[in-house]
């Protein structure tokens, strides 16, 4: 879908804060599947966590990303995804070696431009849902920086500027949203 825009990249690179700003500006946003799963598993005492059971975590992340895309089809204007299907499929391949990226990502497309938040040591912080360190986040970023172009996406690295300036940058790069909303 041409109006579906992915903001991906380094964990702790400011994606969630940026999506909150885009939402404040009136855009539709979709929270990262992995973070939602981790939050739910922690609340319920579950084991589908990347640090406990990678397969039980990554497969539901893919399913949730597909559900998110289906739900967002009715939305108009730009719809910004915090990560999404490519991120979830890349995680599945990395965590347990199950090939998923090419098949899933080629049949469920997003806007041709994907915005990547680079590693940013000054703002990186771990939290209950993000227990890995900056080194693991940088490795994740490297995998995504490689994965998106191999699937035919143009990657645009976000500048390390204020959240408002980042949102301005994205809006300027994208221009007007598709008029049909589809």
Buried (B, 14 or more C-beta within 10 A) or exposed (E): BBBBBBBBBBBBBBBBEBBBBBBEEEBBBBBBBBBBBBEEBEEEEBEBBBEEBBBBBBBBBBEBBBEBBEEBEEBEBBBBBBBBBBBBBBBBBBBBEBEBBEEBBEEBBBBEBBBBBBBBEEEBEBEEBBEBEBEBBBBBBEBBBEBBEEBEBEBBEBEBEEBEEBBBBBBEEBEEBBEEBE
